Amino acid sequence: MIHIPEHVQNLIPYKAGKPIEELSRERGITQIVKLASNENPLGPSPKAVEAIRNNLLKLHRYTDPSAYTLVNAIAGKLKKRPGQIVTCSGSDSLLQYIITAFSIENDEIITSEGTFSGWYVNANKYGRKSHYVPLKNYHLNLDAIADTINSKTRIIYLANPNNPTGTMFTKHEFEIFMSRIPDYVLVVLDEAYTIYAQSYPGYIDGLNYDLENLIVLRTLSKTYGLAGLRIGFAVAQEYLITELYKVKLPFEPNYLAHVAAIAALDDEEFLHKTVHLNDLSLKRMKSRFDELGIEYVPTYANFYLLLLPSENFVNEFNNECLNRGLILRPVNTIGIKNGIRINSGTKDETEFAMDIIGKVYSSLMEKYNAGIEL
Ligand SMILES: Cc1ncc(COP(=O)(O)O)c(C=O)c1O
């Protein structure tokens, strides 16, 4: 028998939102709405789809490992130098490269409880000791995170806005935090939901900082609608990006992701529609949750975190929603035991979801109020 290292045996694999096909297979349901993975309800950027169609016959070629055209397109768009950018198969992929490039065994990592589970999976995969700082009223507790730093700390991971809480910290809070970070500690600022948050006063855009110990992550999975293609990128000072190139797989992201991303980055109309639809859907959800008396965390992203009376209530609620064809995302696995997340949808998807949530929540609350254990 092959020996499996203990930290690998103990790993808990990443738990994604349930795929539509799986629910259909499991429960024989045909009408299904998935609002579980913070995807773009409008589908992919049309410009990206067109670029993919136009480049299908180039699939026999390897991609350019320097991603020259793509990196230059991103640099031009963000007003950065090309040497400050590296692209990978989603920002999830970048997380593992950051841990590989900037930490070794016995180094320590700090992050929050109740943040992006992809970070936990990657940190554990490499057997790094992680400190998980509790959330403060569903916000990342930047003060407590800074207080946790010791001489072994190498990396701090922050998602802003945070997934799954949807909360954000402000420019002012970030600057105070960074003033407390020693220069041997790398701060990873994951801005997967940046475009949804940019219009809020006080929002901190990590790209406005050029610090020696900061890496900003962006993805095309959310607002650009390219989650299935796998493309994200990191922006940092050149000396950090150079190291990431050494550890990354040379041919990721794939060729179609390159051409699609270049086209999507220019698809302003699609971005605009995406943000507009998100606003409408979240507004509708908020008013329905208020009517029903469902507690939720105010959001700066494309989803709401609902807070139900108990973990059992979440399990029942989720199961009943699944039975009716609605896929949501319970978040008990990352420490928010009574939380379940729902992302924005099209008008029809939103109405479908609000109808089911209304029925399921009301009937479970009746039982709950009658003292039936949930
Ligand atoms: C905070 C955060 N970072 C990264 C990701 C993953 O992005 P990608 O699809 O680029 O791997 C997600 C996806 O849910 C996320 O919420």
The ligand as a Tripos MOL2 file, in Angstrom:
@<TRIPOS>MOLECULE
LIG
   16    16     1     0     0
SMALL
NO_CHARGES

@<TRIPOS>ATOM
      1 C1        -13.5830   35.0890   -2.9530 C.3       1 LIG1
      2 C2        -13.4420   34.1440   -4.1100 C.ar      1 LIG1
      3 N1        -12.2480   33.9780   -4.6640 N.ar      1 LIG1
      4 C3        -12.0750   33.1610   -5.7050 C.ar      1 LIG1
      5 C4        -13.1210   32.4420   -6.2240 C.ar      1 LIG1
      6 C5        -12.8720   31.4660   -7.3310 C.3       1 LIG1
      7 O1        -12.6660   32.1120   -8.5130 O.3       1 LIG1
      8 P1        -12.2000   31.2910   -9.7630 P.3       1 LIG1
      9 O2        -13.4280   30.7610  -10.4200 O.co2     1 LIG1
     10 O3        -11.4720   32.3090  -10.5790 O.co2     1 LIG1
     11 O4        -11.2900   30.1970   -9.3140 O.co2     1 LIG1
     12 C6        -14.3880   32.5700   -5.6880 C.ar      1 LIG1
     13 C7        -15.4980   31.7770   -6.2170 C.2       1 LIG1
     14 O5        -16.4930   31.5240   -5.6370 O.2       1 LIG1
     15 C8        -14.5460   33.4440   -4.5970 C.ar      1 LIG1
     16 O6        -15.7370   33.5870   -4.0200 O.3       1 LIG1
@<TRIPOS>BOND
     1     1     2 1
     2     2     3 ar
     3     2    15 ar
     4     3     4 ar
     5     4     5 ar
     6     5     6 1
     7     5    12 ar
     8     6     7 1
     9     7     8 1
    10     8     9 2
    11     8    10 1
    12     8    11 1
    13    12    13 1
    14    12    15 ar
    15    13    14 2
    16    15    16 1
@<TRIPOS>SUBSTRUCTURE
     1 LIG1         1 GROUP 0 **** ****
